[in-house]
Amino acid sequence: MKQVLTLLIILGFLLACTKHNSTEDKPSPALITQKKEADYYEQFLDLFEEIEPENLHIYTPDDSKNGDKFKGKVINQSFYKLLTFDDKFKFLLVDTTLHIYGCFRVKLSDTKTGLILRKPSQYDTESAIDLLIWDNSLKKVVGMYDLADSFGDEGWHFVQDAWLKDLNNDTKLDIVIRYRDIDYDLDDSSKVTQKDSLFAWLNMDKKFERTVFKFDTTKYKLHHWNP
């Protein structure tokens, strides 16, 4: 009888230890949530190919000239909540026939990452290129810049290209924007007005600041300018 009682005590002890160990090994709900969130953000960022550009020319895609440079990967609707920083993406929740594409990911500073994506332009073709500023600590978009686009209507047409490069040799990527447009008077063909601007957004770590900069315009030729 004493032997049976001893065996029962030992078995009870072993069961208690097993239950205790299984409880210790099981992660808490909070840890599970954190892991899911980390995986979610990683999956989103993986849609953007990581590159180290020295002078990346960004323009409205034209596959006939440069292949699928800005083809990118389709960004699933499950990631759209990460793009609510700007109202420009809200139309995607209504018109699901349109898409946005993750193209490239670049380091902007120790705390910020640049995400280059392709989205629908004025007339629904997915040809506009934006730069999203991703905060590595906050895990969210904290800024956005229009990089490239091109369209026109009723005698007016514009083209905007961008370049990512280190303008002031501080090892940080800056943004160069060139914009040109032409407007033909439909009532008088002799009347034509044009604009041509070239400026920089300097990378100041926390934000980009628009700056007057001396440029050699011959080094910044628009990819599609053919008025």
Secondary structure, DSSP 8 states (H G I E B T S, - for coil): -HHHHHHHHHHHHHHHHHHHHHHHHS--HHHHHHHHHHHHHHHHHTTSEE---SEEEE-S--HHHHTTTT--EE--GGGGGGGTTSGGGGGGGT-TT---EEEEEEE-SSSEEEEEEEE--TTS-S-EEEEEEEETTTTEEEEEEEEEEEEEETTEEEEEEEEEE-SSSSSS-EEEEEEEEEEE-SS-TT-EEEEEEEEEEEE-SS-EEEE-----GGGS--SS---
